[in-house]
Amino acid sequence: MKRVFLASYFTEAKELFLEYAKDGDQDRRVTFIPTASNPDAYKDHVYSDLKTLEDCGFRASTLDISAADAETIAREIDSRPYVFVSGGNTFYLLQEMKKKGVDALVRDFIDRGGAYLGSSAGSVVMAKDIGYIARMDDASAAPELKDFRGIGYVDFCVLPHCRSDYFAEIAEEILAEWRDSLDLWPLTDRQAVVYEKGAFVLKDADAQR
């Protein structure tokens, strides 16, 4: 069974994740990948997501894929039932994934029953192409990225941070530019897309209160 949880901001979607994970593995070890935030000075969202995971009873081992070799990355991802890819610059994240073959590792990991958890960039990168997110993320942070083809595990495109304090206007511009040509799934920071009962569905923490 596929296990995929794609959030705009994992910390704010904590309630949804607890509901989603309640019948999952008793082994709550997770490989935490903060790589997308490497180009950014601001990393509070990464620290917050890591703390939220730990508050949910998970034991995280941090893996920066830009600093580790391909063999180490494969071993680390394969050794735990969960992998979490946090937010930051999606283009830089994809660049580092492709350099080490992590895009293929992630697809295989999910197909073998591993649980993939994404937050912001970690959710966007699952699309077939990430070019649509260029208004929100700076593509120049990834000078070695040859194309914008993403992991391609989903047929839709997560648009994070809709109606958020910092990205609401940019998210609306992206939606206006791409809504007619892409299957965009706009997410507030309180929403997530999860795979359950054979399909991806939108979950809203506020609607469940």
N, C-alpha and C positions, 0 to 999 in steps of 0.2 A: 504494500500500500504506500502510495506517495504521501510524504509528510512535508508540507511547505507552508510557511507562515511569513507573509510579506507585509511589513508595517511601514508606515511613513516615519513614525518615531516610536521605537519599541517601548520606551519608558512610559509614554502616554497610553499605549495599548496593552499595558500589563494585564489588565483584567481579562482581555480577550485571549491572551496567551495562556494564562492560568487555566481558563476553561478549555482551551485547545489541547493543552498538555496533560490534563488531569488523568487521562487513560493511557498515557504513553509509557515510555521506558521507566523502570525503577532506577536504572542507571542514568543519572542526570549529570553526566560529564559532557562538557561542550568545548569545542575548539573555537575560540573567540578571535576573529580576524579584524583588527582595527586599521588595516592598511589604507583604506580610502581617506583617512584623515591625515595621512603623512604630509601632504602639501599645505595643510591648514595650521595656523597658529591656535585657532579656537578648537578645543577638543572636549569641551564639557559634555557634549551629547554622547560621546563615546564612553566617558567615565560613568555617565548616568545610566547608559544601557548596560554596562558591565555590572554596576551595582544592582540594577533591577534584576538581572539574571540571577545574581547571588541571592537576592531577597526572595526569589522564586524557588530557591532550594537547589540551584545548579552550581556545579563546581567548574569554573572556567579556567582553561589553559590558553594563554595568549599566543598567537602565531602571526607574526608580521611576514606576509609572503614576499615582500620586497627584500627582506634580509635573509630568508632561509633558502636553502637549495631545494630543487624539485623533489629529491628523494625524501628529505625531511618533511616537506609539506605533505606529500602523499601518505607518509607514515602517520603523521599527526592527525590528518583528517580521517584516515581509516580507523584510528584507534578509539574514537569516541562516537556515540550514537547521534550527537548533535553537532552542527556547525553553525556559527553565528557570524554574519558578515555585516559590520556596522557601517555607519554613514560617513560622508565626506565627499570627495570628488569622484564621481562615477567614471570619468575618463581615465584618471590615474589608476583607479582600482582595476578597470578592465585591462589596462596596459600591463600591470603587474601580474594579473591572472594569466594573460596570454603568454607572457614571457616564461612562466613556469608550468604551463599546461593545466592551470587550476580550473579553467572553464570546463574542460573535459572531465576532470576529477569530480567536480560538483555534479554534473549530469549523472555520472556513474554512481556517485554516492547516494543520490536520491533514488535512483532506480533500484539500488540494492537495499532500500529501506531506511536509509539515513534521513534524519530530519534537518531540513534547511530553514534557517531563520534569517530574515533579512530586515534591515532597517535603513530607510532612505536609499542611499547609493547601493546598499546590499540588496535592495528590492528592485531598483531600476535595472541593474546589470543582468537580471534574469530575462529581460526582453530579447527579441531577435536583433534589435538595433537600438542603440542608445542615443542616436543623434538628436532626438527630440528634446533631450534634457539640456542642450547647450546654453539656453538662456539662464539656467539655474546653476550650472557647473561650468568652469572654465576649461575648455578642451586643450588649451595650451599647456596645462599642467602635465599632459601626457604626450610629449614630443615623439616618443617611440611607437605610439599607437598608429598602426597602418590603416585601420578601418574601424568603423563603429559597430561592427557586428558583435552582439552581446552573447551571453551564455545560450540564449535561445530556448530556455526550458518552458517558457510560457508564450502564448500567442498574443497576449495583450501587453500594454505598457503602463506600468505603475507611474502615476504622477503624484509625488509626495508633497506634503506641506500645504495643501489647499486650505485657505482661510487661516493660515498660521500668522503669527505676528510679523515674521521676517520675510516670508516668501509668498504671501498671498497674491500680490500683484504679478509677480513673475509667473506663478502657477497659472493665473488667469490668461496671461499672454501666451503661454505654451498651449493651453487648452484651446484658445481661439485659433492659433496657428495650425494645430495638428488634428483637431477634432474630426475633420472630414476625411482624413487619410489614414488615421491610426485608430486602433481600438484602445483608447485611453481609459484608464481606471483612476479617476481623481480620488485621492485619499486625504482626509484630514489627519491630524496627528493622533486622533482617537479611533482611527479605523485601520483595518488590515484586510488583506486578501488571504484566505486559507483554502487548502485543498481538503475537501471532505466529501464522502459518498460519491466519488468519481468525478467531481467537478470543482472548479475554483469558485468561491463565493465571497461576497463582501460582508464583513462583520463590522458592527459599529458599537463601541463601548457605551456610548450615551443612549443608544436605542435599547440596550439591555438593562438599563437601570429601572 
